[in-house]
Each structure stands twice: as C-alpha cells, then as structure tokens.
Amino acid sequence: MSTKAHLLALSTTIFLLFIVFRLSPFCVYKIDYDGGYVLCVSVFKKFPPISSRDTVASLDSYESFNDRKYNLPPASDEKEDAVNLSDKNFSDILAKNQHVMVAFYAPWCFWSKKLAPEYEAAATELKGKAVLAKVNDINEIELAKRWGIQGYPTIYFFVNGVHVDTYYHNRKKDAIVNYIKTKMSGDLYTLMKIEKAEHLLTAESTIALGFLDSLKGTESEKLAAASKLHPDVIFFQTTRADVAKMFLIDPEIKRPALVLLEKESKQLSHFALF
C-alpha cells in the first residue's frame, strides 16, 4: 500500500472515531482540586465537559452549575434525619456525639445522588443511637479542603471526635447500619500514617496504641478483643516504628507493646502485652 493510501486510511479512521465519539452519550470531564484532579465519565448528553477553569474552589454553590443548564438536580434533602453540617457546627456535632458518620458529597455527583436515599434511611434507623451527617462540599469548600476530600462521596467515621476509619463498603442502608453497629461495640483500627498519629496526640479521647509485629494474627486478635471490653477507649494498631516513636515507644522494644493516652491527663502509659 502506498504512503498516500496509508494517509487516506488513517484520516478516514480518525474521522469515523470522531463521529462515534460525538454521537456517543458518554462525556469525559475534569474537576480540579488543590493538589490534583479527577477525571469523570458522564452518561448524560447534556452534561458538557468541564474545563480546567471550572475548579471546585471557584464554585460557590450548586446554583452556579444549575445556571449553566447542566440539568442534574441536587441530592435529595427532603428528610432531615441525616444532619446537615457546616463549618459552624461540624466540631460541635463531633464533640457532643460518640459515634458520627459523615458523608462529604456534591449535589451534582451521580454517586452522591445514588447514596442519598440509602444514607437517609440508615440515619432514620440509627436515630438516637448514632449520628449520620452530611457535608455539601460545594457550599463548604474550606471544610472539604481541611479534611482532604478529593472525590465524592467520601464517608468518614468518627469516634469521640476522632477520625478512625473511612467507609469503603457497600452503600446500601443495611450495610451502613451493620457497619456502624459493629463499630459502636468497640473495634480495632489501623494507624500507619504520621499525619493521623499527630492528630490523635491532640484528640480529646482516650486512645490505646498497640505496637505489633503484624497487623494480622494472634496479637492483633487479642487487641481487638480488648477493644470490645473497653468501648470507651479507641484502640489502634501499628507496625510502623516511626508511628510508635511519636507515642514515645522505643522502636527497638520487644513487641507487642501497648501505650495508653489518657483523655484527662494527656499522659502516656506504657505496657508490655501478652
């Protein structure tokens, strides 16, 4: 085949791909964040691509989207069992309630909209036992930045004001309810990041940290059993020496070892385990 024929075939292929893409219901768009961006795919023909100019930080509210006729209504807020949080009441709600789940969402987000009815139903079932709350990140940009939100929905779980876990599980009502009930009876969390360790050292909660050889096995199981007996204490485990060192545990100490950070005195007490 001649060079001219190759060029003609290539041009024809590119043209056909362009036509297919333009007729397709799919739309790829970009949302920028401080420190990164998210590429999304929409199946809505009327949801145009978002340029790099349209950053989350530049959107004061959902209305700025609506004014552009993006035709995606916000997640339903008809029921109020899930508490609406803002920068003004966020810390207060966490301080006054032992177990709080917080969903950070965007009203235009398909997955946020899909979560909304299941989340509200879970909030209704657990009302009076645990708090399910939500943050509209389009209205609470600074709050979302402070908690490092980079995708929607992001669901955090707090115990006594401490962020102990991020919920990645099934987003149906029953799964959410079962997860929270399990956590309410006491649980063991994993601590592997310096930034989170720094936050725990200033938390207004009693915290126990086990310095283990492995995150699985007999030692971890015994620590998890202890967490069930003391639901007033938040139990963590780590294998990282740099994290243990922040709690004044000698990295060379024989493992397993345990440190207790008491809420009232803010003093560290060290123990040998098992």
C-alpha positions, 0 to 999 in steps of 0.5 A: 500500500502506498504512503498516500493510501496509508494517509487516506486510511488513517484520516478516514479512521480518525474521522469515523472515531470522531463521529462515534465519539460525538454521537456517543452519550458518554462525556469525559470531564475534569474537576480540579482540586488543590493538589490534583484532579479527577477525571469523570465519565458522564452518561448524560448528553447534556452534561458538557465537559468541564474545563480546567477553569471550572475548579471546585474552589471557584464554585460557590454553590450548586446554583452556579452549575444549575445556571449553566443548564447542566440539568442534574438536580441536587441530592435529595434533602427532603428528610432531615434525619441525616444532619446537615453540617457546616463549618459552624457546627461540624466540631460541635456535632463531633464533640457532643456525639460518640459515634458520627458518620459523615458523608462529604458529597456534591449535589451534582455527583451521580454517586452522591445522588445514588447514596442519598436515599440509602444514607437517609434511611440508615440515619432514620434507623440509627436515630438516637443511637448514632449520628449520620451527617452530611457535608455539601462540599460545594457550599463548604469548600474550606471544610472539604479542603481541611479534611482532604476530600478529593472525590465524592462521596467520601464517608468518614467515621468518627469516634469521640471526635476522632477520625478512625476509619473511612467507609469503603463498603457497600452503600446500601442502608443495611450495610451502613447500619451493620457497619456502624453497629459493629463499630459502636461495640468497640473495634480495632483500627489501623494507624500507619500514617504520621499525619493521623498519629499527630492528630490523635496526640491532640484528640480529646479521647482516650486512645490505646496504641498497640505496637505489633509485629503484624497487623494480622494474627494472634496479637492483633486478635487479642487487641481487638478483643480488648477493644470490645471490653473497653468501648470507651477507649479507641484502640489502634494498631501499628507496625510502623516504628516511626508511628510508635516513636511519636507515642514515645515507644522505643522502636527497638522494644520487644513487641507487642507493646501497648501505650495508653493516652489518657483523655484527662491527663494527656499522659502516656502509659506504657505496657508490655502485652501478652 
